[in-house]
Amino acid sequence: VQLQASGGGTVQAGGSLRLSCKASGINFRIVTMDWYRQAPGKQRDLVANITSSGNTNFDDSVKGRFTLSRDNARRMAYLQMNSLKPEDTGVYYCHFPGYNAWGQGTQLTVSS
C-alpha cells in the first residue's frame, strides 16, 4: 500500500486550500480513508475521514470548514479546507485504517 498526500502550502488565515491523496496497492473502493494532522511538537491527530460509501466525519475543530471527497476511479481523495486558521498548521497525512502506510504527508502553514 502506498499513499502520497500533496497540495500543501502557505496560506493566510481565512484562505482555502485543497489537499489530495493518491493511493495505490489497495482496493480503494472499499476502504475508509482517514486524514490526520500533526502540528509542530504534537502528536498526529485524526481530523476527518470518508468511508467507502462517501459518509464523512470531522473533528469538531474542523467541522463546517473542511469537506472530503473521493474519486474511486482515480484512487484519489481530497480534503477541501476553507476558512483556514493558524491552528490548522501542520503536516497532513492520508491513511487507511488498519494499514501501516502513511506516506510523506504534506505541509500546511496558515499565517495570521
C-alpha positions as CSV (number, residue, x, y, z in Angstrom):
1,V,0.0,0.0,0.0
2,Q,1.3,3.4,-0.9
3,L,-0.1,6.8,-0.2
4,Q,1.0,10.2,-1.2
5,A,-0.5,13.4,0.1
6,S,0.0,16.7,-1.8
7,G,-1.3,20.2,-2.2
8,G,0.0,21.8,0.9
9,G,1.5,25.2,1.1
10,T,1.4,28.5,2.9
11,V,-1.9,30.5,3.1
12,Q,-3.2,33.4,5.1
13,A,-5.8,32.9,7.7
14,G,-9.2,32.8,6.1
15,G,-7.9,31.3,3.0
16,S,-8.6,27.9,1.3
17,L,-6.6,25.0,0.1
18,R,-7.3,21.6,-1.3
19,L,-5.2,18.6,-0.4
20,S,-5.0,15.5,-2.5
21,C,-4.1,11.9,-1.7
22,K,-3.2,9.3,-4.2
23,A,-3.3,5.7,-3.3
24,S,-2.0,2.5,-4.9
25,G,-1.7,-1.1,-3.9
26,I,-5.2,-1.4,-2.4
27,N,-8.8,-1.9,-3.4
28,F,-9.5,1.8,-3.0
29,R,-13.3,1.5,-3.5
30,I,-13.9,-0.5,-0.3
31,V,-11.7,1.3,2.2
32,T,-12.2,4.2,4.5
33,M,-9.7,7.0,4.2
34,D,-8.5,9.0,7.2
35,W,-6.9,12.4,7.2
36,Y,-4.5,13.2,10.1
37,R,-2.8,16.4,11.1
38,Q,0.4,16.6,13.0
39,A,1.1,20.1,14.4
40,P,4.6,21.1,15.4
41,G,5.6,19.3,18.5
42,K,2.4,17.4,18.9
43,Q,1.0,14.0,18.2
44,R,-0.7,13.0,15.0
45,D,-4.4,13.5,15.3
46,L,-7.3,12.3,13.2
47,V,-9.2,15.3,11.7
48,A,-11.6,13.7,9.3
49,N,-12.4,10.5,7.4
50,I,-14.5,9.4,4.5
51,T,-16.0,5.9,4.2
52,S,-16.2,3.8,1.1
53,S,-19.8,4.9,0.7
54,G,-18.9,8.5,1.0
55,N,-20.0,9.2,4.5
56,T,-17.8,11.8,6.2
57,N,-16.8,12.5,9.8
58,F,-15.0,15.5,11.1
59,D,-13.3,16.5,14.3
60,D,-15.0,19.4,16.0
61,S,-12.0,21.6,15.3
62,V,-12.6,21.5,11.5
63,K,-16.3,20.8,11.3
64,G,-18.1,23.2,9.0
65,R,-14.8,24.3,7.4
66,F,-13.4,21.2,5.9
67,T,-15.0,18.8,3.4
68,L,-14.0,15.5,2.0
69,S,-14.5,13.8,-1.4
70,R,-13.1,10.8,-3.2
71,D,-12.7,9.6,-6.8
72,N,-12.6,5.9,-6.6
73,A,-11.9,5.5,-10.3
74,R,-8.7,7.6,-9.9
75,R,-7.9,6.3,-6.5
76,M,-7.8,9.8,-5.2
77,A,-9.2,11.5,-2.2
78,Y,-9.5,15.2,-1.5
79,L,-9.6,17.4,1.6
80,Q,-11.0,20.8,0.9
81,M,-10.1,23.3,3.7
82,N,-11.8,26.6,3.9
83,S,-11.7,29.4,6.5
84,L,-8.2,28.3,7.5
85,K,-6.9,29.2,10.9
86,P,-3.3,29.3,12.2
87,E,-4.1,26.3,14.4
88,D,-4.7,24.2,11.2
89,T,-1.0,24.4,10.6
90,G,0.8,21.0,10.5
91,V,1.7,18.1,8.3
92,Y,-1.3,16.4,6.8
93,Y,-1.3,12.7,6.1
94,C,-3.8,10.4,4.5
95,H,-4.1,6.9,5.9
96,F,-6.1,3.7,5.6
97,P,-7.2,2.4,9.0
98,G,-5.6,-1.0,9.6
99,Y,-2.7,-0.5,7.2
100,N,0.7,0.6,8.2
101,A,1.2,3.1,5.4
102,W,1.5,6.8,5.9
103,G,3.4,8.4,3.0
104,Q,5.4,11.6,3.4
105,G,2.5,13.9,4.2
106,T,2.1,17.5,3.0
107,Q,2.8,20.6,5.0
108,L,0.2,23.3,5.5
109,T,1.1,26.6,7.1
110,V,-1.5,29.1,7.9
111,S,-0.2,32.6,8.7
112,S,-2.1,35.1,10.8
